[in-house]
Amino acid sequence: MNSLGHIYVVDDDDSMRSSLARMLATHGYTVDVYASPEEFLGKSVPVSPAAILLDMRMPSMSGVDLQKRLIEIERSTPIIFISGESTSHEIVTGMKQGAVDFLFKPFNLDELLAALTKAVVKDKENFKKISQTLSLRQRYELLTPRETEVCGLLVEGLMNKDIAVALGTTNATIKVHKARVMEKMQADSLQDLVRYIAALA
């Protein structure tokens, strides 16, 4: 059976970690458990699609502190906070920093599974966006310096003849450059090209 996604459980409560691991495995997820944020930072390997079930209150580092650290190292796995008690400030901070959900212990299975589904879908979408951006950037880097100039002027809305004047060349030469830009960027229209360049900004 294919996994629904990978779940990292970060909680200092031994019984909570083991019961979550068993329950999630039963429902089709692969699971890794960590007793502290430091252990998670030191040992976890980023995979996708995934989600992090993160306890808010732990002795050495709070959940929002770990969340902030993950943002700093550009690790974007979606986070669901779980907590026995939290201040409104912690909840607001966690959600502002991009948490997908916040569940109070004891939470029921249905709300946990619903939150995990939402988080894993978000991670799939993030991964797809990153993949698309990478392939776009790789395509853009195939352009020669002159093609890059032509591309920039096309995106600004200049006509071929105006680009020819701006670059001190002929209309026919610009047509050739434009055709190469469109081919390398895999753009079927000028609208596509504008959208692709905007995505790289």
Secondary structure, 3 states (H helix, E strand, C coil): CCCCCEEEEECCCHHHHHHHHHHHHHCCCEEEEECCHHHHHHHCCCCCCEEEEEECCCCCCCHHHHHHHHHHCCCCCCEEEEECCCCHHHHHHHHHCCCCEEEECCCCHHHHHHHHHHHHHHHHHHHHHHHHHHHHHHHHCCCCHHHHHHHHHHHCCCCHHHHHHHHCCCHHHHHHHHHHHHHHCCCCCHHHHHHHHHHHC
